[in-house]
Amino acid sequence: MKNEYCNTTIYDETHVHYGGKIFFSDFDYRTSLSDLAARILYDLAFDRECERNGENRNRRREAERRMA
């Protein structure tokens, strides 16, 4: 019988996401889940802000090219 495996990519190959900092407390069981969740949300917000900044930069460059 032939084994068929589903190959999926679990990471972003473009490396455009921040991903967050890793702290020693991440491996400490005394850290609350709400603290970890807050850090994850903060890192996601940072990723979104960087994405918006990149989009705005690209729009500005495109507008400058059209004006030149």
C-alpha distance (Angstrom), angle and dihedral (degrees) to the residues before:
residue distance angle dihedral
M1 . . .
K2 3.78 . .
N3 3.80 117.3 .
E4 3.77 114.2 -137.5
Y5 3.77 119.6 -165.8
C6 3.74 128.5 -166.8
N7 3.80 109.4 -127.5
T8 3.76 112.6 -153.0
T9 3.76 132.0 169.9
I10 3.78 112.0 -123.7
Y11 3.77 96.1 -177.5
D12 3.77 136.4 53.1
E13 3.79 109.8 -107.3
T14 3.80 93.3 -160.8
H15 3.83 91.5 65.5
V16 3.78 93.5 -143.7
H17 3.80 97.6 135.0
Y18 3.77 124.7 87.6
G19 3.78 97.9 -141.7
G20 3.79 95.1 -166.3
K21 3.76 136.9 -104.2
I22 3.78 122.9 -63.3
F23 3.79 114.0 -132.5
F24 3.79 130.3 -171.3
S25 3.80 86.4 -119.5
D26 3.82 88.5 65.4
F27 3.79 86.4 75.0
D28 3.80 95.5 41.5
Y29 3.77 113.7 99.8
R30 3.80 91.3 -148.8
T31 3.82 92.0 70.7
S32 3.79 110.0 101.7
L33 3.76 121.0 -122.3
S34 3.79 90.3 -125.9
D35 3.82 89.9 59.0
L36 3.80 90.5 50.7
A37 3.80 91.5 46.6
A38 3.81 91.0 50.4
R39 3.82 90.9 52.6
I40 3.81 91.2 48.6
L41 3.81 91.1 51.0
Y42 3.80 90.9 47.7
D43 3.82 90.7 52.0
L44 3.82 91.2 48.3
A45 3.80 90.3 50.9
F46 3.81 89.2 50.4
D47 3.82 89.9 52.0
R48 3.81 90.9 50.9
E49 3.79 91.7 48.5
C50 3.80 91.1 51.1
E51 3.80 90.3 48.3
R52 3.82 91.3 51.8
N53 3.80 90.9 47.6
G54 3.80 90.1 51.7
E55 3.80 92.4 49.0
N56 3.80 91.4 49.2
R57 3.80 90.8 48.2
N58 3.81 90.7 51.4
R59 3.83 91.5 48.5
R60 3.80 90.9 49.6
R61 3.82 91.9 49.6
E62 3.80 91.4 48.0
A63 3.82 91.0 49.9
E64 3.82 90.5 49.4
R65 3.81 90.1 51.6
R66 3.79 91.5 51.3
M67 3.81 91.2 48.9
A68 3.82 93.4 50.7
